[in-house]
């Protein structure tokens, strides 16, 4: 009779043999084996998962592309690219659209997680809210919150003490999108503190790395679920309940009907086949809150930091704003977007150095045949992406990639062959994605950011606190893990 020890030893031996065989196959015989990349990550994917959990995955991917070039295989079936063509091949419209990779086996009924059919339906419903007329309808709402934002900053300036611009940008952007999606703000500017749903959102993104590891190791996922803090689960439930209650409140408030906001758009065709159900209204409103708030505040924080770290750029853009307008009231969506070319270049450069989503957004190649991506034939069921941070910092794409140089985005740099930035691969910069799943709210985000920054520069002289000199050295979990950006504000009219 076989002893228990012998049986266990045999099982372990078989497991180790199978693992060794799989490792050898992945390294030397897999269809992707010819691609360059970190062999340790390919052989032992746990190293890739650990880097995500530690918040250093995006920094490591940037390093890998510096070493290995345009294409990097960083897992058994994961490949990263950094070229203009890869953007089009992976994300753009094509006969066999690459599916978005999702961690969960079930999809949330929102525009982010939806399959292609429902995504198109959600997008069609939301399109009016993000049209030119939609922006015109929403501008008074946005202006009201930016007025509050400037007023709060004036109060901060009176103290003479450093203030956290990340916090104020977040308060403002979440209040704006909360009003446009739910019909009421989160009260950040009013109360000078984060609503509990926003605090939960910041913490929840850190969990994505654990969920990603759990998708690769199901047993680990079960353990993670067991040890997930009860407070986090309760916060999630409170957030979902808050969304349901607030959406119902908005639906019953007839005074807000026809105001041209996100909910108005989603209520079109209600009750018909193409209309959105109540769960879809709640899920999409919640998704728009995160997608339209945190990322906008991130870009504003990034551009503020890089301008304050480059005083000559700050002076140039400040002079542009103050010489272009006769009064602060002249700074509106259309003027901030059409009359400030240097500020727009400053935003482009900030988006390059500090993209709001620094990672890659994976797609999965079709189950049949090879898929050509940036000159490489990629086998079925491979996760592919353009890694944004790696692409934007690669010297093949941008001259002097580590430096903040808004001038590379000005017309003369694009047309003058003698410019050191003439050959920059500008089309690589796609912070809002491309194709059918590009960011539906990009025009609102651009308009909102430009007006907010222009009005800050109109009203204040800014100085970076020494405590925030290395602010951009951050970890990332899909989004950046931002610390406070401490700045001293001086009201130029006092």
Sine and cosine of phi, psi and omega as CSV:
sin_phi,cos_phi,sin_psi,cos_psi,sin_omega,cos_omega
0.00,0.00,0.70,-0.71,-0.04,-1.00
-0.97,0.26,0.76,-0.65,0.00,-1.00
-0.96,0.28,0.34,-0.94,0.03,-1.00
-0.88,0.48,-0.65,0.76,0.00,-1.00
-0.87,0.49,-0.69,0.72,0.00,-1.00
-0.90,0.43,-0.66,0.75,-0.01,-1.00
-0.90,0.44,-0.73,0.68,0.01,-1.00
-0.89,0.46,-0.67,0.74,0.03,-1.00
-0.88,0.48,-0.63,0.78,0.02,-1.00
-0.91,0.42,-0.68,0.73,0.01,-1.00
-0.89,0.46,-0.71,0.71,0.02,-1.00
-0.89,0.47,-0.66,0.75,0.00,-1.00
-0.89,0.46,-0.70,0.72,0.03,-1.00
-0.89,0.46,-0.68,0.74,0.01,-1.00
-0.87,0.49,-0.71,0.71,0.00,-1.00
-0.91,0.42,-0.62,0.78,0.02,-1.00
-0.91,0.42,-0.68,0.73,0.04,-1.00
-0.90,0.43,-0.65,0.76,0.02,-1.00
-0.90,0.44,-0.67,0.74,0.03,-1.00
-0.90,0.44,-0.67,0.74,0.01,-1.00
-0.88,0.47,-0.69,0.73,0.01,-1.00
-0.90,0.44,-0.65,0.76,0.01,-1.00
-0.89,0.45,-0.72,0.70,0.02,-1.00
-0.88,0.47,-0.67,0.74,0.02,-1.00
-0.88,0.47,-0.74,0.67,-0.03,-1.00
-0.88,0.48,-0.61,0.80,-0.05,-1.00
-0.98,0.22,-0.60,0.80,-0.19,-0.98
-0.85,-0.52,-0.39,0.92,-0.13,-0.99
-0.85,-0.53,-0.13,0.99,0.03,-1.00
-0.91,0.42,0.55,-0.83,0.04,-1.00
-0.84,0.55,-0.36,0.93,0.03,-1.00
-1.00,-0.09,0.06,1.00,-0.12,-0.99
-0.88,0.47,-0.39,0.92,-0.04,-1.00
-0.97,0.24,-0.26,0.97,-0.05,-1.00
-0.99,0.16,0.60,-0.80,0.01,-1.00
-0.96,0.27,0.38,-0.93,0.04,-1.00
0.33,-0.94,0.08,-1.00,-0.02,-1.00
-0.95,0.32,0.94,-0.34,-0.06,-1.00
-0.88,0.47,-0.55,0.84,-0.01,-1.00
-0.89,0.46,-0.65,0.76,0.01,-1.00
-0.93,0.36,-0.58,0.81,0.02,-1.00
-0.94,0.35,-0.67,0.74,-0.03,-1.00
-0.95,0.30,-0.63,0.78,-0.07,-1.00
-0.75,-0.66,1.00,0.07,-0.07,-1.00
-0.84,0.54,-0.29,0.96,0.00,-1.00
-0.86,0.51,-0.51,0.86,0.02,-1.00
-0.91,0.42,-0.60,0.80,0.05,-1.00
-0.91,0.41,-0.66,0.75,0.00,-1.00
-0.92,0.39,-0.64,0.77,0.01,-1.00
-0.89,0.45,-0.63,0.77,0.01,-1.00
-0.89,0.45,-0.59,0.81,0.05,-1.00
-0.92,0.40,-0.72,0.69,-0.01,-1.00
-0.88,0.48,-0.59,0.81,0.01,-1.00
-0.97,0.22,-0.17,0.99,0.01,-1.00
0.99,0.16,0.34,0.94,-0.04,-1.00
-0.89,-0.46,0.15,0.99,-0.05,-1.00
-0.85,0.52,-0.73,0.68,-0.06,-1.00
-0.92,0.39,-0.61,0.79,0.07,-1.00
-0.90,0.44,-0.63,0.78,0.03,-1.00
-0.92,0.39,-0.64,0.77,0.03,-1.00
-0.90,0.43,-0.61,0.79,0.09,-1.00
-0.86,0.50,-0.70,0.71,0.02,-1.00
-0.90,0.44,-0.69,0.73,-0.03,-1.00
-0.87,0.49,-0.68,0.73,0.00,-1.00
-0.93,0.37,-0.51,0.86,0.09,-1.00
-0.89,0.45,-0.58,0.81,-0.05,-1.00
-0.99,0.11,-0.72,0.69,-0.19,-0.98
-0.99,-0.16,-0.28,0.96,0.07,-1.00
0.98,-0.21,-0.50,-0.87,-0.16,-0.99
-0.89,0.47,-0.56,0.83,-0.10,-0.99
-0.78,-0.63,0.70,-0.71,-0.04,-1.00
-0.71,-0.70,0.82,-0.58,0.16,-0.99
-1.00,-0.02,0.92,-0.40,-0.10,-0.99
-0.91,-0.42,0.16,0.99,0.08,-1.00
-0.31,-0.95,0.14,-0.99,-0.02,-1.00
-0.80,0.61,-0.65,0.76,-0.01,-1.00
-0.73,-0.69,0.59,0.81,0.00,-1.00
-0.80,-0.60,0.78,-0.63,-0.05,-1.00
-0.73,-0.68,0.70,-0.71,0.00,-1.00
-0.90,-0.43,0.61,-0.79,0.02,-1.00
-0.81,-0.58,0.26,-0.97,0.02,-1.00
-0.65,-0.76,0.33,0.94,-0.09,-1.00
-0.98,-0.21,0.33,-0.94,0.10,-1.00
-0.85,0.53,-0.71,0.70,-0.06,-1.00
-0.89,0.45,-0.56,0.83,0.00,-1.00
-0.89,0.46,-0.61,0.80,0.07,-1.00
-0.82,0.57,-0.74,0.67,-0.04,-1.00
-0.93,0.36,-0.68,0.73,-0.07,-1.00
-0.91,0.40,-0.56,0.83,-0.08,-1.00
-1.00,0.01,-0.70,0.72,-0.21,-0.98
-0.95,-0.33,-0.35,0.94,-0.13,-0.99
-0.97,0.22,0.13,-0.99,0.05,-1.00
-0.88,0.47,0.72,-0.69,0.05,-1.00
-0.40,-0.92,0.38,-0.93,-0.04,-1.00
-0.81,0.59,-0.72,0.70,0.05,-1.00
-0.96,-0.29,0.99,0.10,-0.06,-1.00
-0.87,0.49,0.76,-0.65,0.03,-1.00
-0.95,0.31,0.76,-0.65,-0.03,-1.00
-0.95,0.31,0.59,-0.81,0.11,-0.99
-0.95,0.30,0.72,-0.70,0.05,-1.00
-0.99,0.17,0.77,-0.64,0.07,-1.00
-0.84,-0.55,0.57,-0.82,-0.05,-1.00
-0.95,0.31,-0.63,0.78,-0.09,-1.00
-1.00,0.10,0.42,-0.91,0.08,-1.00
-0.99,0.16,-0.25,0.97,0.06,-1.00
-0.91,-0.42,0.60,-0.80,-0.03,-1.00
-0.99,-0.14,0.70,-0.72,0.15,-0.99
-0.94,0.34,0.56,-0.83,-0.02,-1.00
-0.99,0.16,0.86,0.50,0.01,-1.00
-0.71,-0.70,0.14,-0.99,-0.12,-0.99
-0.92,0.39,-0.35,0.94,-0.04,-1.00
-0.99,0.14,-0.68,0.73,-0.09,-1.00
-1.00,-0.09,-0.20,0.98,-0.17,-0.98
-0.89,0.45,0.45,-0.89,0.16,-0.99
-0.94,0.33,0.06,-1.00,-0.14,-0.99
-0.88,0.48,-0.64,0.76,-0.05,-1.00
-0.91,0.41,-0.76,0.65,-0.02,-1.00
-0.95,0.31,-0.54,0.84,0.06,-1.00
-0.86,0.51,-0.71,0.71,0.02,-1.00
-0.88,0.47,-0.61,0.79,0.01,-1.00
-0.92,0.38,-0.70,0.72,0.02,-1.00
-0.90,0.44,-0.68,0.73,-0.05,-1.00
-0.91,0.42,-0.65,0.76,0.03,-1.00
-0.88,0.48,-0.63,0.77,0.02,-1.00
-0.91,0.41,-0.61,0.79,-0.08,-1.00
-1.00,0.08,-0.32,0.95,-0.10,-1.00
-0.77,0.64,-0.70,0.72,-0.02,-1.00
-0.85,0.52,-0.55,0.84,-0.02,-1.00
-0.92,0.38,-0.40,0.92,-0.06,-1.00
-0.93,-0.37,0.23,0.97,0.09,-1.00
-0.98,0.19,0.09,-1.00,0.04,-1.00
-0.86,0.51,-0.69,0.73,0.02,-1.00
-0.90,0.43,-0.63,0.78,0.03,-1.00
-0.86,0.50,-0.69,0.72,0.02,-1.00
-0.90,0.44,-0.64,0.77,0.02,-1.00
-0.90,0.44,-0.64,0.77,0.02,-1.00
-0.92,0.40,-0.57,0.82,-0.09,-1.00
-1.00,0.06,-0.31,0.95,-0.11,-0.99
-0.84,0.55,-0.67,0.75,0.03,-1.00
-0.87,0.50,-0.60,0.80,0.04,-1.00
-0.90,0.43,-0.74,0.68,0.00,-1.00
-0.87,0.48,-0.71,0.71,-0.02,-1.00
-0.86,0.51,-0.64,0.77,0.00,-1.00
-0.86,0.51,-0.65,0.76,0.00,-1.00
-0.97,0.25,-0.56,0.83,0.06,-1.00
-0.93,0.38,-0.58,0.82,0.11,-0.99
-0.85,0.52,-0.72,0.70,0.04,-1.00
-0.88,0.47,-0.66,0.75,0.01,-1.00
-0.85,0.53,-0.75,0.66,0.00,-1.00
-0.91,0.42,-0.64,0.77,0.02,-1.00
-0.88,0.47,-0.68,0.74,0.03,-1.00
-0.90,0.43,-0.65,0.76,0.02,-1.00
-0.91,0.42,-0.57,0.82,0.05,-1.00
-0.90,0.44,-0.62,0.79,0.08,-1.00
-0.89,0.45,-0.66,0.75,0.02,-1.00
-0.91,0.42,-0.63,0.78,-0.02,-1.00
-0.89,0.46,-0.54,0.84,-0.02,-1.00
-0.88,0.47,-0.48,0.88,-0.05,-1.00
-0.97,0.26,-0.43,0.90,-0.05,-1.00
0.97,0.25,-0.02,1.00,-0.02,-1.00
-1.00,-0.06,0.42,-0.91,0.06,-1.00
-0.87,0.49,0.60,-0.80,0.05,-1.00
-0.82,-0.57,0.46,-0.89,-0.08,-1.00
-1.00,0.03,0.96,-0.26,-0.04,-1.00
-0.94,0.34,-0.48,0.88,0.07,-1.00
-0.85,0.52,-0.70,0.71,-0.02,-1.00
-0.88,0.47,-0.73,0.69,-0.05,-1.00
-0.93,0.36,-0.61,0.79,0.08,-1.00
-0.90,0.44,-0.67,0.74,0.02,-1.00
-0.90,0.44,-0.72,0.69,0.03,-1.00
-0.79,0.61,-0.71,0.70,-0.10,-0.99
-0.94,0.33,-0.76,0.65,-0.07,-1.00
-0.92,0.39,-0.61,0.79,0.05,-1.00
-0.93,0.36,-0.61,0.79,0.05,-1.00
-0.89,0.45,-0.67,0.74,-0.01,-1.00
-0.89,0.46,-0.80,0.59,-0.07,-1.00
-0.94,0.34,-0.53,0.85,0.09,-1.00
-0.86,0.51,-0.69,0.73,0.02,-1.00
-0.91,0.41,-0.69,0.72,-0.04,-1.00
-0.94,0.33,-0.49,0.87,-0.03,-1.00
-1.00,-0.05,-0.67,0.74,-0.11,-0.99
-0.96,-0.29,-0.26,0.97,-0.06,-1.00
1.00,-0.01,0.05,1.00,0.07,-1.00
-0.42,-0.91,0.47,-0.88,-0.05,-1.00
-0.99,0.15,0.10,-1.00,0.07,-1.00
-1.00,0.00,-0.02,1.00,0.07,-1.00
0.96,0.27,0.29,0.96,-0.03,-1.00
-0.90,0.44,-0.75,0.67,-0.01,-1.00
-0.92,0.38,-0.58,0.81,-0.01,-1.00
-0.95,0.32,-0.73,0.69,-0.11,-0.99
-1.00,-0.09,-0.20,0.98,-0.02,-1.00
0.85,0.53,0.61,0.80,0.08,-1.00
-0.41,-0.91,0.35,-0.94,-0.03,-1.00
-0.97,0.24,0.70,-0.72,0.19,-0.98
-0.90,0.44,0.52,-0.85,-0.09,-1.00
-0.87,0.49,-0.52,0.85,-0.01,-1.00
-0.92,0.38,-0.52,0.86,0.01,-1.00
-0.96,0.27,-0.68,0.74,0.06,-1.00
-0.86,0.52,-0.65,0.76,0.03,-1.00
-0.90,0.44,-0.65,0.76,-0.01,-1.00
-0.85,0.53,-0.70,0.71,0.01,-1.00
-0.87,0.49,-0.68,0.73,-0.02,-1.00
-0.95,0.31,-0.58,0.82,-0.09,-1.00
-0.89,0.45,-0.57,0.82,-0.03,-1.00
-0.91,0.42,-0.46,0.89,0.05,-1.00
-0.92,0.40,-0.45,0.90,-0.01,-1.00
-0.97,0.26,-0.31,0.95,-0.03,-1.00
-0.85,0.52,-0.60,0.80,0.01,-1.00
-0.89,0.45,-0.62,0.78,0.03,-1.00
-0.94,0.35,-0.63,0.77,0.03,-1.00
-0.91,0.41,-0.60,0.80,0.04,-1.00
-0.90,0.44,-0.68,0.73,0.06,-1.00
-0.90,0.44,-0.62,0.79,0.02,-1.00
-0.91,0.41,-0.53,0.85,0.04,-1.00
-0.91,0.41,-0.54,0.84,0.02,-1.00
-0.99,0.16,-0.49,0.87,-0.03,-1.00
-0.76,-0.65,1.00,0.02,-0.09,-1.00
-0.81,0.58,-0.59,0.81,0.01,-1.00
-0.89,0.45,-0.63,0.78,0.03,-1.00
-0.89,0.45,-0.63,0.78,0.01,-1.00
-0.87,0.49,-0.67,0.75,0.02,-1.00
-0.89,0.45,-0.63,0.77,0.04,-1.00
-0.91,0.41,-0.65,0.76,0.01,-1.00
-0.88,0.47,-0.66,0.75,0.01,-1.00
-0.89,0.46,-0.59,0.80,0.00,-1.00
-0.92,0.40,-0.58,0.81,-0.10,-0.99
-0.98,-0.20,0.13,0.99,0.07,-1.00
-0.91,0.42,0.80,-0.60,-0.03,-1.00
-0.82,0.57,0.69,-0.73,0.00,-1.00
-0.86,0.51,-0.58,0.82,-0.02,-1.00
-0.89,0.46,-0.56,0.83,0.00,-1.00
-0.94,0.34,-0.66,0.75,0.04,-1.00
-0.89,0.45,-0.68,0.73,0.01,-1.00
-0.90,0.43,-0.63,0.78,0.02,-1.00
-0.90,0.43,-0.63,0.77,0.05,-1.00
-0.88,0.48,-0.71,0.70,-0.01,-1.00
-0.90,0.44,-0.64,0.77,0.03,-1.00
-0.90,0.43,-0.64,0.77,0.01,-1.00
-0.89,0.45,-0.71,0.71,-0.01,-1.00
-0.91,0.40,-0.64,0.77,0.03,-1.00
-0.92,0.40,-0.65,0.76,0.04,-1.00
-0.86,0.50,-0.67,0.74,0.01,-1.00
-0.89,0.46,-0.70,0.71,-0.01,-1.00
-0.89,0.45,-0.72,0.69,-0.03,-1.00
-0.90,0.44,-0.68,0.73,-0.06,-1.00
-0.93,0.36,-0.63,0.78,0.05,-1.00
-0.90,0.44,-0.70,0.71,0.02,-1.00
-0.88,0.47,-0.62,0.79,0.03,-1.00
-0.90,0.45,-0.67,0.74,0.04,-1.00
-0.91,0.42,-0.65,0.76,-0.01,-1.00
-0.90,0.44,-0.54,0.84,-0.05,-1.00
-1.00,0.02,-0.08,1.00,-0.01,-1.00
-1.00,-0.06,1.00,-0.04,-0.08,-1.00
-0.91,0.41,-0.38,0.92,0.00,-1.00
-0.91,0.42,-0.39,0.92,-0.02,-1.00
-1.00,-0.07,-0.12,0.99,0.00,-1.00
-0.91,0.41,0.71,-0.71,0.03,-1.00
1.00,0.07,0.17,0.98,-0.03,-1.00
-0.99,0.14,-0.08,1.00,0.09,-1.00
0.98,0.18,0.39,0.92,-0.02,-1.00
-1.00,-0.04,-0.14,-0.99,-0.06,-1.00
-0.88,0.48,-0.68,0.74,-0.05,-1.00
-0.91,0.41,-0.63,0.78,0.07,-1.00
-0.83,0.56,-0.70,0.71,-0.01,-1.00
-0.90,0.44,-0.70,0.72,-0.06,-1.00
-0.94,0.33,-0.33,0.94,-0.01,-1.00
-0.99,0.11,-0.12,0.99,0.06,-1.00
-0.88,0.48,0.58,-0.82,0.03,-1.00
0.86,0.51,0.40,0.92,0.00,-1.00
-0.88,0.47,0.72,-0.69,-0.03,-1.00
1.00,0.00,-0.20,0.98,0.04,-1.00
-0.99,-0.14,0.10,-0.99,-0.08,-1.00
-0.86,0.51,-0.65,0.76,-0.04,-1.00
-1.00,0.09,-0.11,0.99,-0.03,-1.00
-0.96,0.29,0.32,-0.95,-0.01,-1.00
-1.00,0.00,0.67,-0.74,0.07,-1.00
-0.98,0.21,0.19,-0.98,0.03,-1.00
-0.85,0.52,-0.74,0.68,0.05,-1.00
-0.87,0.50,-0.56,0.83,0.02,-1.00
-0.94,0.33,-0.60,0.80,0.07,-1.00
-0.88,0.48,-0.72,0.69,-0.03,-1.00
-0.91,0.42,-0.73,0.68,-0.05,-1.00
-0.90,0.44,-0.68,0.73,-0.03,-1.00
-0.95,0.32,-0.61,0.79,0.06,-1.00
-0.88,0.47,-0.69,0.73,0.01,-1.00
-0.89,0.45,-0.67,0.74,0.00,-1.00
-0.90,0.43,-0.66,0.75,0.01,-1.00
-0.90,0.45,-0.54,0.84,0.03,-1.00
-0.85,0.52,-0.79,0.61,-0.04,-1.00
-0.93,0.37,-0.74,0.67,-0.07,-1.00
-0.91,0.42,-0.53,0.85,-0.08,-1.00
-0.99,-0.10,-0.06,1.00,-0.09,-1.00
-0.91,-0.42,-0.88,0.48,-0.09,-1.00
-0.86,0.50,-0.69,0.73,-0.05,-1.00
-0.93,0.38,-0.62,0.79,0.03,-1.00
-0.90,0.43,-0.70,0.72,0.04,-1.00
-0.90,0.44,-0.56,0.83,0.04,-1.00
-0.89,0.45,-0.72,0.69,0.00,-1.00
-0.90,0.45,-0.68,0.73,0.02,-1.00
-0.89,0.46,-0.64,0.77,0.05,-1.00
-0.90,0.43,-0.68,0.73,-0.01,-1.00
-0.89,0.45,-0.73,0.68,-0.03,-1.00
-0.92,0.39,-0.58,0.81,0.05,-1.00
-0.88,0.47,-0.71,0.70,0.00,-1.00
-0.88,0.48,-0.77,0.64,-0.08,-1.00
-0.93,0.38,-0.55,0.84,0.07,-1.00
-0.92,0.39,-0.67,0.74,-0.02,-1.00
-0.95,0.33,-0.41,0.91,0.08,-1.00
-0.99,0.13,-0.16,0.99,0.00,-1.00
-0.75,-0.66,0.99,0.17,-0.15,-0.99
-0.83,0.56,-0.56,0.83,-0.01,-1.00
-0.93,0.37,-0.55,0.83,0.06,-1.00
-0.94,0.33,-0.65,0.76,0.02,-1.00
-0.87,0.49,-0.70,0.71,0.00,-1.00
-0.89,0.46,-0.66,0.75,-0.05,-1.00
-0.90,0.43,-0.71,0.70,-0.03,-1.00
-0.96,0.29,-0.55,0.83,0.06,-1.00
-0.91,0.42,-0.70,0.71,0.05,-1.00
-0.87,0.49,-0.62,0.78,0.00,-1.00
-0.88,0.47,-0.73,0.68,-0.03,-1.00
-0.89,0.45,-0.73,0.68,-0.12,-0.99
-0.96,0.26,-0.38,0.93,0.03,-1.00
-1.00,-0.03,-0.28,0.96,-0.06,-1.00
-0.99,0.12,-0.58,0.81,-0.12,-0.99
-0.94,-0.35,0.52,-0.86,0.06,-1.00
-1.00,0.06,-0.46,0.89,0.03,-1.00
-0.48,-0.88,0.26,-0.96,0.01,-1.00
-0.90,0.44,-0.50,0.87,0.00,-1.00
-0.90,0.44,-0.33,0.94,0.00,-1.00
-0.97,0.23,-0.21,0.98,-0.05,-1.00
-1.00,0.06,0.99,-0.12,-0.01,-1.00
-0.77,-0.64,0.02,-1.00,-0.07,-1.00
-0.76,0.65,-0.81,0.59,-0.16,-0.99
-0.94,0.33,-0.61,0.79,-0.03,-1.00
-0.97,0.25,-0.62,0.79,0.02,-1.00
-0.92,0.39,-0.40,0.92,-0.02,-1.00
-1.00,-0.08,-0.23,0.97,-0.10,-1.00
-0.87,-0.50,-0.27,0.96,-0.14,-0.99
-0.88,-0.47,0.15,0.99,-0.05,-1.00
-0.77,-0.63,0.93,0.36,-0.08,-1.00
-0.88,0.47,-0.59,0.81,-0.01,-1.00
-0.95,0.32,-0.62,0.78,0.03,-1.00
-0.90,0.44,-0.62,0.78,0.04,-1.00
-0.90,0.44,-0.63,0.77,0.07,-1.00
-0.90,0.44,-0.61,0.80,0.05,-1.00
-0.89,0.46,-0.64,0.77,0.05,-1.00
-0.91,0.42,-0.69,0.73,0.00,-1.00
-0.86,0.51,-0.67,0.74,-0.02,-1.00
-0.94,0.34,-0.57,0.82,0.07,-1.00
-0.92,0.39,-0.62,0.79,0.05,-1.00
-0.90,0.43,-0.52,0.85,0.03,-1.00
-0.95,0.30,-0.75,0.66,-0.07,-1.00
-0.98,0.21,-0.40,0.92,-0.08,-1.00
-0.61,-0.79,0.91,0.42,-0.02,-1.00
-0.89,0.47,0.67,-0.74,-0.05,-1.00
-0.88,0.48,-0.50,0.87,0.13,-0.99
-0.87,-0.49,0.99,-0.10,-0.15,-0.99
-0.97,0.26,-0.23,0.97,-0.15,-0.99
-1.00,-0.03,-0.17,-0.99,0.12,-0.99
-0.99,-0.17,0.50,-0.86,0.02,-1.00
-0.96,-0.28,0.98,-0.18,-0.20,-0.98
-0.93,0.36,0.62,-0.78,0.17,-0.98
-0.85,-0.53,0.34,-0.94,-0.06,-1.00
-0.90,-0.43,0.78,-0.62,0.00,-1.00
-0.93,0.38,0.49,-0.87,-0.05,-1.00
-0.86,0.51,0.37,-0.93,-0.08,-1.00
-0.95,0.31,-0.33,0.94,-0.04,-1.00
-0.89,-0.47,0.72,-0.70,0.11,-0.99
0.98,0.20,0.08,-1.00,0.03,-1.00
-1.00,-0.04,0.51,-0.86,0.04,-1.00
-0.89,-0.45,0.84,-0.54,-0.02,-1.00
-0.99,0.13,0.85,-0.52,0.02,-1.00
-0.74,-0.67,0.91,-0.42,0.03,-1.00
0.76,0.65,0.69,0.73,0.06,-1.00
1.00,0.07,0.04,1.00,0.00,-1.00
-0.89,-0.45,0.68,-0.74,0.06,-1.00
-1.00,0.03,0.93,-0.37,-0.11,-0.99
-0.97,-0.22,0.77,-0.64,-0.04,-1.00
-0.94,0.33,0.19,-0.98,-0.02,-1.00
-0.87,0.49,0.41,-0.91,0.12,-0.99
0.85,0.53,0.56,0.83,0.07,-1.00
-0.98,-0.21,0.71,-0.70,0.08,-1.00
-0.99,0.14,0.85,-0.53,-0.04,-1.00
-0.81,-0.59,0.48,-0.88,0.00,-1.00
-0.29,-0.96,0.30,-0.95,0.25,-0.97
-0.99,-0.17,0.87,-0.49,0.00,-1.00
-1.00,0.08,0.91,-0.42,-0.18,-0.98
-0.91,0.42,-0.77,0.64,-0.05,-1.00
-0.87,0.49,-0.69,0.72,0.00,-1.00
-0.90,0.44,-0.66,0.75,-0.03,-1.00
-0.92,0.39,-0.63,0.77,-0.11,-0.99
-0.98,0.20,-0.33,0.94,0.00,-1.00
-0.97,-0.26,0.12,0.99,-0.06,-1.00
-1.00,0.08,0.75,-0.66,-0.04,-1.00
-0.90,0.44,-0.34,0.94,0.07,-1.00
-0.94,0.35,-0.47,0.88,-0.03,-1.00
-1.00,-0.05,-0.57,0.82,-0.08,-1.00
-0.64,-0.76,0.74,-0.67,0.09,-1.00
-0.95,0.32,0.68,-0.74,-0.05,-1.00
0.76,0.65,0.85,0.52,-0.16,-0.99
-0.91,0.41,-0.38,0.92,-0.05,-1.00
-0.99,0.14,-0.19,0.98,-0.09,-1.00
-0.99,-0.15,0.51,-0.86,0.04,-1.00
-1.00,0.04,0.97,-0.22,-0.10,-0.99
-0.76,-0.65,1.00,0.08,0.01,-1.00
-0.86,0.52,-0.45,0.89,-0.06,-1.00
-0.86,0.52,-0.38,0.93,-0.01,-1.00
-0.91,0.42,-0.31,0.95,-0.05,-1.00
-0.99,-0.16,-0.03,1.00,0.01,-1.00
-0.98,0.21,0.43,-0.90,-0.07,-1.00
-0.82,0.57,-0.63,0.78,-0.05,-1.00
-0.90,0.43,-0.53,0.85,0.03,-1.00
-0.93,0.36,-0.46,0.89,-0.02,-1.00
-0.99,0.12,-0.41,0.91,-0.12,-0.99
-0.94,-0.34,-0.30,0.95,-0.06,-1.00
-0.99,-0.12,0.94,-0.34,-0.02,-1.00
-0.87,0.50,-0.35,0.94,0.00,-1.00
-0.99,0.14,-0.16,0.99,0.02,-1.00
-0.93,0.37,0.68,-0.73,0.04,-1.00
-0.91,0.42,-0.18,0.98,-0.04,-1.00
-0.93,-0.38,0.20,0.98,-0.04,-1.00
-0.86,0.51,-0.63,0.78,-0.07,-1.00
-1.00,-0.05,0.14,0.99,0.06,-1.00
-0.85,0.53,0.66,-0.75,0.00,-1.00
-1.00,0.08,0.97,0.25,-0.14,-0.99
-0.89,0.45,-0.50,0.87,-0.02,-1.00
-0.94,0.34,-0.15,0.99,0.10,-1.00
-0.93,0.38,-0.50,0.86,-0.03,-1.00
-0.97,0.26,0.96,-0.27,0.00,-1.00
-0.69,-0.73,0.90,0.43,-0.07,-1.00
-0.91,0.41,-0.32,0.95,0.01,-1.00
-0.97,-0.25,0.24,0.97,0.03,-1.00
0.94,0.34,0.11,-0.99,0.03,-1.00
-0.74,-0.68,0.22,-0.98,0.08,-1.00
0.99,0.11,-0.24,-0.97,-0.10,-1.00
-0.90,0.43,-0.31,0.95,0.01,-1.00
-0.94,-0.33,0.39,0.92,0.08,-1.00
-0.93,0.37,0.26,-0.97,-0.11,-0.99
-0.92,0.40,0.88,-0.47,-0.04,-1.00
-0.93,0.37,-0.40,0.91,-0.08,-1.00
-0.98,-0.17,0.32,0.95,-0.11,-0.99
-0.88,0.47,-0.63,0.78,-0.03,-1.00
-0.93,0.38,-0.63,0.78,0.08,-1.00
-0.91,0.42,-0.68,0.73,0.00,-1.00
-0.88,0.48,-0.73,0.68,0.01,-1.00
-0.86,0.51,-0.73,0.68,-0.04,-1.00
-0.89,0.46,-0.72,0.70,-0.01,-1.00
-0.88,0.48,-0.73,0.68,-0.04,-1.00
-0.90,0.44,-0.69,0.73,-0.06,-1.00
-0.91,0.42,-0.67,0.74,0.02,-1.00
-0.92,0.39,-0.69,0.73,-0.02,-1.00
-0.88,0.48,-0.75,0.67,-0.02,-1.00
-0.92,0.39,-0.68,0.73,-0.02,-1.00
-0.87,0.50,-0.64,0.77,0.00,-1.00
-0.96,0.29,-0.53,0.85,0.12,-0.99
-0.89,0.45,-0.73,0.68,-0.02,-1.00
-0.93,0.37,-0.51,0.86,0.05,-1.00
-0.91,0.41,-0.64,0.77,-0.15,-0.99
-1.00,-0.04,-0.47,0.88,-0.21,-0.98
-0.75,-0.66,0.53,-0.85,0.31,-0.95
-0.99,-0.10,0.73,-0.69,-0.11,-0.99
-0.89,-0.45,0.54,-0.84,0.06,-1.00
-0.66,-0.75,0.71,-0.70,-0.01,-1.00
-0.98,0.17,0.75,-0.66,0.08,-1.00
-0.94,0.35,0.63,-0.78,0.05,-1.00
-0.81,0.58,-0.46,0.89,-0.01,-1.00
-0.91,0.41,-0.32,0.95,-0.06,-1.00
-0.93,-0.38,0.30,0.96,-0.05,-1.00
-0.87,0.49,-0.54,0.84,0.00,-1.00
-0.94,-0.33,0.56,0.83,-0.09,-1.00
-0.84,0.54,-0.55,0.83,-0.09,-1.00
-0.97,0.23,-0.05,1.00,0.06,-1.00
-1.00,0.07,1.00,0.04,-0.16,-0.99
-0.79,-0.61,0.40,-0.92,0.19,-0.98
-0.99,0.11,0.21,-0.98,0.00,-1.00
-0.59,-0.80,0.63,-0.78,0.10,-0.99
-0.72,-0.69,0.98,0.20,-0.15,-0.99
0.95,0.32,-0.77,0.64,0.15,-0.99
-0.93,-0.36,0.23,-0.97,0.02,-1.00
-0.96,0.28,0.58,-0.81,0.09,-1.00
-1.00,-0.06,1.00,0.06,-0.18,-0.98
-0.99,0.14,0.68,-0.73,0.19,-0.98
-1.00,-0.08,0.02,-1.00,0.00,-1.00
-0.93,0.37,0.68,-0.73,0.08,-1.00
-0.98,-0.19,0.99,-0.11,-0.14,-0.99
-1.00,0.07,0.85,-0.52,-0.04,-1.00
-0.72,-0.69,0.53,-0.85,0.13,-0.99
-0.99,-0.14,0.80,-0.61,-0.01,-1.00
-0.96,-0.30,0.70,-0.72,0.08,-1.00
-0.84,-0.54,0.89,-0.45,-0.01,-1.00
-0.93,0.36,0.91,-0.42,-0.09,-1.00
-0.95,0.31,-0.18,0.98,-0.01,-1.00
-0.98,-0.19,0.13,0.99,0.03,-1.00
-0.94,-0.35,0.00,0.00,0.00,0.00
